[in-house]
């Protein structure tokens, strides 16, 4: 039978990714000739942990089958939550591994950059040593320069991450749930990566800083 329905709004897809249509039950039951009948049952338990829900599910299945009621499928909220968590944990772990690899590569790149900077500014280091700069002062200059570079890269990365993370959030949601995810920018995550980046920048600068502090005035004057 064909009937006419008015669309009053669009709702996100269900958590399991299936597309659903929501209608007024009374009108639906009348159009489908199932007034006074039900095709689904939702039960709220007193306890909400996964073990209790699984046990209750088994008891209910046995009860309805004994009563001659056919059951097409069953599920628990904790089971659905676990399934969704598994999907997203795979994506999150992949992104974390990629972030760690990028951090390592960035640290190695910063070490190379600082080493090249020292070679290009070796005469400046010689002038500092000539006017009495200590080994600690030379190391501090190199480390601070590395921290400034790291801080600037974090600032640029944080600004670029906002639009990119929105796009990634939408694409991951469509791929897993057939609907865009609700985007939320993580301030705590940004602060965590700032601390991590500063730590990496410090470690990456220690080697070049130590090499710079070992330069003597005689070696600087003999450098071509």
C-alpha positions as a Markdown table, in Angstrom:
| # | Residue | x | y | z |
|---|---|---|---|---|
| 1 | Unk | 0.0 | 0.0 | 0.0 |
| 2 | Unk | 1.1 | 3.5 | -0.7 |
| 3 | Unk | 0.6 | 6.2 | 1.9 |
| 4 | Unk | 1.6 | 9.8 | 2.2 |
| 5 | Unk | 3.8 | 11.0 | 5.1 |
| 6 | Unk | 5.2 | 14.5 | 5.9 |
| 7 | Unk | 8.9 | 14.8 | 6.6 |
| 8 | Unk | 9.3 | 17.1 | 9.6 |
| 9 | Unk | 13.1 | 16.7 | 10.2 |
| 10 | Unk | 16.2 | 14.6 | 9.6 |
| 11 | Unk | 17.7 | 12.6 | 12.5 |
| 12 | Unk | 21.3 | 11.1 | 12.6 |
| 13 | Unk | 21.7 | 7.5 | 11.8 |
| 14 | Unk | 21.5 | 4.9 | 14.6 |
| 15 | Unk | 24.6 | 4.1 | 16.6 |
| 16 | Unk | 25.1 | 0.8 | 14.6 |
| 17 | Unk | 25.1 | 2.7 | 11.4 |
| 18 | Unk | 21.7 | 1.5 | 10.1 |
| 19 | Unk | 19.5 | 4.1 | 8.5 |
| 20 | Unk | 16.1 | 4.4 | 10.4 |
| 21 | Unk | 12.9 | 6.4 | 9.9 |
| 22 | Unk | 11.0 | 7.6 | 13.0 |
| 23 | Unk | 7.3 | 8.0 | 12.8 |
| 24 | Unk | 4.4 | 8.4 | 15.2 |
| 25 | Unk | 3.7 | 4.9 | 16.4 |
| 26 | Unk | -0.1 | 5.2 | 16.4 |
| 27 | Unk | -0.2 | 6.3 | 12.8 |
| 28 | Unk | 2.4 | 3.7 | 11.8 |
| 29 | Unk | 0.5 | 0.9 | 13.5 |
| 30 | Unk | -2.7 | 1.9 | 11.8 |
| 31 | Unk | -1.1 | 2.1 | 8.4 |
| 32 | Unk | 0.7 | -1.3 | 8.9 |
| 33 | Unk | -2.3 | -3.0 | 10.4 |
| 34 | Unk | -0.6 | -3.8 | 13.7 |
| 35 | Unk | -2.7 | -1.8 | 16.2 |
| 36 | Unk | -2.2 | -3.2 | 19.7 |
| 37 | Unk | 0.8 | -5.3 | 18.7 |
| 38 | Unk | 4.5 | -4.8 | 19.2 |
| 39 | Unk | 7.6 | -6.0 | 17.3 |
| 40 | Unk | 10.3 | -4.9 | 19.7 |
| 41 | Unk | 10.9 | -4.9 | 23.5 |
| 42 | Unk | 13.3 | -2.7 | 25.4 |
| 43 | Unk | 14.1 | -3.5 | 29.0 |
| 44 | Unk | 15.9 | -1.3 | 31.5 |
| 45 | Unk | 17.7 | -3.4 | 34.1 |
| 46 | Unk | 18.5 | -2.4 | 37.7 |
| 47 | Unk | 22.2 | -3.1 | 37.1 |
| 48 | Unk | 24.0 | -1.9 | 33.9 |
| 49 | Unk | 27.3 | -3.7 | 33.8 |
| 50 | Unk | 28.0 | -6.0 | 30.8 |
| 51 | Unk | 27.9 | -9.3 | 32.8 |
| 52 | Unk | 24.5 | -8.6 | 34.3 |
| 53 | Unk | 23.0 | -7.5 | 31.0 |
| 54 | Unk | 24.4 | -10.6 | 29.2 |
| 55 | Unk | 22.9 | -12.8 | 31.9 |
| 56 | Unk | 19.5 | -11.1 | 31.7 |
| 57 | Unk | 19.6 | -11.3 | 27.9 |
| 58 | Unk | 20.0 | -15.1 | 28.1 |
| 59 | Unk | 17.1 | -15.4 | 30.7 |
| 60 | Unk | 14.8 | -13.4 | 28.5 |
| 61 | Unk | 15.6 | -15.4 | 25.4 |
| 62 | Unk | 14.8 | -18.6 | 27.2 |
| 63 | Unk | 11.6 | -17.1 | 28.6 |
| 64 | Unk | 10.2 | -15.9 | 25.3 |
| 65 | Unk | 11.2 | -19.0 | 23.4 |
| 66 | Unk | 9.4 | -21.1 | 26.0 |
| 67 | Unk | 6.3 | -18.9 | 25.5 |
| 68 | Unk | 6.5 | -19.6 | 21.7 |
| 69 | Unk | 7.5 | -16.0 | 20.8 |
| 70 | Unk | 10.0 | -15.9 | 17.9 |
| 71 | Unk | 13.0 | -13.7 | 18.4 |
| 72 | Unk | 14.9 | -12.3 | 15.4 |
| 73 | Unk | 17.8 | -10.6 | 17.3 |
| 74 | Unk | 18.8 | -9.3 | 20.7 |
| 75 | Unk | 21.4 | -6.9 | 22.0 |
| 76 | Unk | 22.5 | -5.0 | 25.1 |
| 77 | Unk | 23.6 | -1.4 | 25.5 |
| 78 | Unk | 27.0 | -2.5 | 26.8 |
| 79 | Unk | 27.5 | -4.9 | 23.9 |
| 80 | Unk | 26.7 | -2.0 | 21.5 |
| 81 | Unk | 29.0 | 0.3 | 23.4 |
| 82 | Unk | 31.8 | -2.3 | 23.3 |
| 83 | Unk | 31.4 | -2.7 | 19.6 |
| 84 | Unk | 31.6 | 1.0 | 19.0 |
| 85 | Unk | 34.6 | 1.3 | 21.3 |
| 86 | Unk | 36.4 | -1.4 | 19.3 |
| 87 | Unk | 35.8 | 0.4 | 16.1 |
| 88 | Unk | 37.1 | 3.7 | 17.3 |
| 89 | Unk | 40.0 | 2.2 | 19.3 |
| 90 | Unk | 41.5 | 0.8 | 16.1 |
| 91 | Unk | 41.3 | 4.2 | 14.5 |
| 92 | Unk | 42.7 | 6.0 | 17.6 |
| 93 | Unk | 45.6 | 3.5 | 18.0 |
| 94 | Unk | 46.5 | 4.0 | 14.3 |
| 95 | Unk | 46.4 | 7.8 | 14.7 |
| 96 | Unk | 48.5 | 7.6 | 17.9 |
| 97 | Unk | 51.1 | 5.4 | 16.2 |
| 98 | Unk | 51.3 | 7.9 | 13.3 |
| 99 | Unk | 51.6 | 10.8 | 15.7 |
| 100 | Unk | 54.5 | 9.1 | 17.6 |
| 101 | Unk | 56.3 | 8.3 | 14.3 |
| 102 | Unk | 55.8 | 11.9 | 13.2 |
| 103 | Unk | 57.2 | 13.1 | 16.6 |
| 104 | Unk | 60.3 | 10.9 | 16.2 |
| 105 | Unk | 60.9 | 12.1 | 12.7 |
| 106 | Unk | 60.3 | 15.7 | 13.8 |
| 107 | Unk | 62.8 | 15.3 | 16.6 |
| 108 | Unk | 65.5 | 13.9 | 14.3 |
| 109 | Unk | 64.8 | 16.7 | 11.8 |
| 110 | Unk | 65.2 | 19.3 | 14.6 |
| 111 | Unk | 68.5 | 17.7 | 15.6 |
| 112 | Unk | 69.8 | 18.0 | 12.1 |
| 113 | Unk | 68.6 | 21.6 | 11.8 |
| 114 | Unk | 70.3 | 22.6 | 15.0 |
| 115 | Unk | 73.5 | 20.9 | 13.9 |
| 116 | Unk | 73.5 | 22.8 | 10.6 |
| 117 | Unk | 72.7 | 26.1 | 12.4 |
| 118 | Unk | 75.8 | 25.5 | 14.7 |
| 119 | Unk | 78.0 | 25.0 | 11.6 |
| 120 | Unk | 76.7 | 28.1 | 10.0 |
| 121 | Unk | 77.1 | 30.2 | 13.1 |
| 122 | Unk | 80.4 | 28.8 | 14.4 |
| 123 | Unk | 82.1 | 32.2 | 14.2 |
| 124 | Unk | 79.3 | 33.7 | 16.4 |
| 125 | Unk | 79.9 | 30.9 | 18.9 |
| 126 | Unk | 83.6 | 31.8 | 18.8 |
| 127 | Unk | 82.8 | 35.5 | 19.5 |
| 128 | Unk | 80.7 | 34.4 | 22.5 |
| 129 | Unk | 83.6 | 32.2 | 23.8 |
| 130 | Unk | 86.0 | 35.1 | 23.3 |
| 131 | Unk | 84.0 | 37.5 | 25.4 |
| 132 | Unk | 83.8 | 34.9 | 28.2 |
| 133 | Unk | 80.6 | 32.8 | 27.5 |
| 134 | Unk | 80.7 | 29.6 | 29.5 |
| 135 | Unk | 79.9 | 26.1 | 28.3 |
| 136 | Unk | 76.6 | 26.3 | 30.1 |
| 137 | Unk | 75.7 | 29.6 | 28.4 |
| 138 | Unk | 76.4 | 28.2 | 25.0 |
| 139 | Unk | 74.3 | 25.1 | 25.7 |
| 140 | Unk | 71.4 | 27.2 | 27.0 |
| 141 | Unk | 71.4 | 29.4 | 23.8 |
| 142 | Unk | 71.2 | 26.3 | 21.5 |
| 143 | Unk | 68.5 | 24.6 | 23.7 |
| 144 | Unk | 66.4 | 27.8 | 23.9 |
| 145 | Unk | 66.6 | 28.2 | 20.2 |
| 146 | Unk | 65.4 | 24.6 | 19.7 |
| 147 | Unk | 62.5 | 25.3 | 22.2 |
| 148 | Unk | 61.5 | 28.4 | 20.2 |
| 149 | Unk | 61.4 | 26.4 | 17.0 |
| 150 | Unk | 59.4 | 23.7 | 18.7 |
| 151 | Unk | 57.0 | 26.2 | 20.2 |
| 152 | Unk | 56.4 | 27.9 | 16.8 |
| 153 | Unk | 55.8 | 24.5 | 15.1 |
| 154 | Unk | 53.3 | 23.6 | 17.8 |
| 155 | Unk | 51.5 | 26.9 | 17.3 |
| 156 | Unk | 51.3 | 26.4 | 13.5 |
| 157 | Unk | 50.3 | 22.7 | 14.0 |
| 158 | Unk | 47.5 | 23.6 | 16.5 |
| 159 | Unk | 46.0 | 26.1 | 14.1 |
| 160 | Unk | 46.2 | 23.7 | 11.1 |
| 161 | Unk | 44.8 | 20.9 | 13.2 |
| 162 | Unk | 41.5 | 22.6 | 13.8 |
| 163 | Unk | 40.1 | 22.5 | 10.2 |
| 164 | Unk | 41.9 | 19.1 | 9.5 |
| 165 | Unk | 40.4 | 17.5 | 12.6 |
| 166 | Unk | 36.9 | 18.6 | 11.6 |
| 167 | Unk | 37.3 | 17.0 | 8.2 |
| 168 | Unk | 38.8 | 13.8 | 9.8 |
| 169 | Unk | 36.0 | 13.7 | 12.3 |
| 170 | Unk | 33.4 | 13.8 | 9.6 |
| 171 | Unk | 35.0 | 11.2 | 7.4 |
| 172 | Unk | 35.6 | 8.8 | 10.3 |
| 173 | Unk | 32.0 | 9.1 | 11.4 |
| 174 | Unk | 30.6 | 8.6 | 7.9 |
| 175 | Unk | 32.9 | 5.5 | 7.4 |
| 176 | Unk | 32.0 | 3.9 | 10.8 |
| 177 | Unk | 28.5 | 5.2 | 11.6 |
| 178 | Unk | 27.3 | 6.6 | 8.3 |
| 179 | Unk | 27.0 | 10.0 | 10.0 |
| 180 | Unk | 29.4 | 12.8 | 10.9 |
| 181 | Unk | 30.7 | 12.8 | 14.5 |
| 182 | Unk | 30.0 | 15.7 | 16.8 |
| 183 | Unk | 33.3 | 17.6 | 16.7 |
| 184 | Unk | 34.9 | 18.8 | 20.0 |
| 185 | Unk | 38.4 | 20.4 | 20.1 |
| 186 | Unk | 40.5 | 18.9 | 22.9 |
| 187 | Unk | 42.2 | 21.6 | 24.9 |
| 188 | Unk | 43.8 | 19.1 | 27.2 |
| 189 | Unk | 45.2 | 17.2 | 24.2 |
| 190 | Unk | 46.7 | 20.4 | 22.8 |
| 191 | Unk | 48.4 | 21.1 | 26.1 |
| 192 | Unk | 49.7 | 17.5 | 26.3 |
| 193 | Unk | 51.2 | 17.7 | 22.9 |
| 194 | Unk | 52.8 | 21.1 | 23.8 |
| 195 | Unk | 54.5 | 19.5 | 26.8 |
| 196 | Unk | 55.5 | 16.5 | 24.7 |
| 197 | Unk | 56.9 | 18.7 | 21.9 |
| 198 | Unk | 58.9 | 20.9 | 24.2 |
| 199 | Unk | 60.4 | 17.7 | 25.7 |
| 200 | Unk | 61.3 | 16.4 | 22.3 |
| 201 | Unk | 62.8 | 19.8 | 21.3 |
| 202 | Unk | 64.9 | 19.8 | 24.5 |
| 203 | Unk | 66.2 | 16.3 | 23.9 |
| 204 | Unk | 66.8 | 17.0 | 20.2 |
| 205 | Unk | 68.8 | 20.1 | 21.0 |
| 206 | Unk | 71.0 | 18.5 | 23.7 |
| 207 | Unk | 73.4 | 16.9 | 21.3 |
| 208 | Unk | 74.0 | 19.9 | 19.1 |
| 209 | Unk | 74.2 | 22.1 | 22.3 |
| 210 | Unk | 76.9 | 19.8 | 23.7 |
| 211 | Unk | 78.9 | 19.9 | 20.5 |
| 212 | Unk | 78.6 | 23.7 | 20.4 |
| 213 | Unk | 79.9 | 24.0 | 24.0 |
| 214 | Unk | 83.0 | 21.9 | 23.2 |
| 215 | Unk | 84.2 | 24.3 | 20.5 |
| 216 | Unk | 87.3 | 26.3 | 21.6 |
| 217 | Unk | 88.4 | 29.7 | 20.3 |
| 218 | Unk | 91.3 | 28.1 | 18.5 |
| 219 | Unk | 89.0 | 25.7 | 16.6 |
| 220 | Unk | 86.7 | 28.5 | 15.7 |
| 221 | Unk | 89.5 | 30.6 | 14.3 |
| 222 | Unk | 90.8 | 27.7 | 12.3 |
| 223 | Unk | 87.4 | 26.9 | 10.9 |
| 224 | Unk | 87.0 | 27.7 | 7.2 |
